[in-house]
Amino acid sequence: MSVPLLRAVFLREWAKAARQPADLLRHALFFVLVSSLFPLALKPDARALALLAPGVLWVGALLAVLLASASMFQDDLRSGWIDQWLLASRATGVPLALLVAARLLAQWLLTALPVLLAAPLVALQYGLAPGALAVLMVSLALGTAVLVLVAGVAAALAGGLRQAALLVLLIVLPLAAPIVIFGAQAVHAAMRGQPAGADLALLGALLAVLALVCPPLAAQGLKAAVEA
């Protein structure tokens, strides 16, 4: 019974996105605009652009994914969808944390995938080598997943409050600093011809830990928001 229920939660988000495809393009467009403004403001120096590339691309991706995820549970709480989750969880015995995990997975795919598809095109402006670009893509995939997990917990805790999206941004932005540091350092190491495995391993370990911790925490936050 758990698999059909999880599939229904996951596919609902894709159905909503299919009805509003402009939202998917908006995330990628925001990332492209933010990342493309920096080269226009600098001298056409290839070395300077390459030096700035990891940090600029990472900050652009972080903001695009975070802005898209800051209010991920607000509409569901307003419409009573989270109440249906609670009823379905009690009726089937499926933990609410698993339903939240399916929702977070869909959120990552819908918000980070457009950014990841646009990243190679934006990286051309900075002259990233193929090896550095490959490391950038892996680090962005891991880092954006970590970011969605953290944003999911913050969005669940702030779901019943006014200005919840702003509160989520204030909570998550300081916590996102290590993600940006590890991701940018991995790309810088690849640009220097050095191994980037240590920083990528740190991102992977962080993702593994938060994948276990964040769904139950977000589930508790949603229960509190429904009962409040």
N, C-alpha and C positions, 0 to 999 in steps of 0.2 A: 504493500500500500504506500510505502514511503517514496518509491521511485516515481509513480505517476504524480504524486503530490508535489515533489520537488521539480519535476518536469513542468508542471502547470505554473508554478511560481516563476520558473526561469523563462518559459515561453511567453508568459504574460508581458514581461518587460520588453521582449523583442516585438510583440504585437503592438505595444504602445509606441515603440520607436518606429515601427513601420508606418504607423499613422502620422507620425511627425518626423519625417526624414531630415527636415531642416535642422533639427537639434543635433543630429550626428555630424552634419557638416559644420555646424557652429563651433563645436569643440575644436575640430581640426583647423578651422579658419582662424579662431582666436590664437591657437598655437603658432600658426604661420605668420600672422600679423605681428605678434609680440617678438618672435624670433627674428623676423626680417627687418625690424626697425633698427636694430643695433648696427648692422653693416652700413646702413644708410647714414648713420651719424658719425661714422669713423672714416679715417683716411683709408684708401684702398691698399692696405698693407696686408699681404697674405699671412705673414707671421702673426700679426696682432689678431687677425680674425681667427686663426687657428687656435691661438691661446685662449680667446674668449669663448670659442664654440661650445665646449662642454658645459660651462656654467650657464650660458644664455639658453641653450637648448633644454637644459634640465629645468631651469626656472620657468621657461615657457610651458613645458609639459606639465610641471607641477601645478601651475596656476590653472591651466585648461582643465585638468582632471579634477582639481579641488573645487573649482567653481561649479562644475557639473555635478559633483557629489555632495555638496554642502547641504542640500535640501532633499536628499533622496527619499526620506521617509515621511516628509510633511504631507504630501497629497494622499499617501496611503493611510495615514492616521486620520486625516480629515474625512476621507470617504468611507472609513470603517473597514478597510481591507485588512488592517492589522488585527482587528477584532475577529475577522474570519480566519486569519492565521491561528489565533489562539484557540478558537473553537475546533478547527481542523486538527490542531496539535493534540488537543485533549481527546478528540474522538478517535484518532488513528494511532496515538501513541508516538507519533513522530516528534522528536524534540524541536522546539521552536528555533533553537540555534541552527538546525539544519536548514530550515526554511530561510533564515537570515543569510546563511552561507550561500544558498542558491541565488538569493537576491543580490548579494555582494558580487558574486561571480558574473552575473548578468550586467551589473553596473560597471565592472571593470572592462568587460568586452565592449560595451556600448560607448564608454567614454574614452578608454585608453586606445582601443584599436584604431579609431580614426587618427589619433595623434601619432601612433606608431607608423601608420601608412604614410603620413605626411612628413615624418622626420627625415627620411633619406633625401627628399626633395629640398627641404630647408637646409640640410647639412651641406648640399652642394655649394651654397653661398659662402660657406666657411672653408671650403677646400679640404674637408676631412678625408683622410686616406681610407681605403676599403677596410683595413683592419680596425681602425679606430671607429669607423661607422658600425661595424659588426658589434663591437663592444658597447657602443652607445645604444644600439637596439636592445641588446640583452639587458643592460642596466636599466633602461627605461621600462622594459616589460616587468622586471622584478620590482623596481621602485614604485611604479604606478600601482601595482597590485598591493604593495604595502600601504601606500597612501590611501587607497580606497578602503582598506580594512580599518585604518585609523579613523578616517572620515566617517565610516559607517557607525562606529561606536559613538563618536561625537554627535552625529546626526540623530541617533536613537536617543541619546541622553537629553538632547535639546529639542526633540521633536514636538513636545507639547508647549513650548515656550514661544513668545513673540520674538521676532527677529532671530529665529533659530539659525538661519543660514549665516548671518553675521557672527553669531556666537561660535558656530562650527569653524569658521575661518580663523577666528581668534584663538581657538583651542588647537587647531591642527597645524597652523603655520609654524609655530615654534617647534613642534614635534617633528616637522618635516625636514628640519635642518640636517640631521644625520643622514637622511636618505639622499639629499642633494649632494652632501659632501662625499659619501661613498660612491655615488653614481658618477659624479664629475671626476673624482680621483681615478676611477677605473679607466675613463676615456683618456685622461691625461697620461696615464701609464702606457696605454696602447699607442698613443701618439709618440711617446719617447722610445718605443720599441721594447718596453718592459712588460713583464707579466701583469695582467690585470685580474688574475684569479682571486687574489686575497679580498679585494673590494667587492667583487661579484659574489664571493662566498659569504661575506658579511651580509650583503643584501639578501641572499638566498636563505641564510640562517634566520634573519629577521622576519622574512616572509613566512618561513615554516612555523616559527613561534607564534606570530600574530594570527596565522590562519587557524591555530587551535584556540587562541585566547579571545580574539575579537568577536566571533559570532556569538558565543555565550554571553559576553558582556553586552553586546548590542541587543540580544534577546531580553536580558534583564531590563535594559533601558526602555525597550518598547513596552514591556509589561507594565512598568511604572507609569509610562505615558498614558496607556490605556486606562489604568486604574485611577489615575489622578482626577 
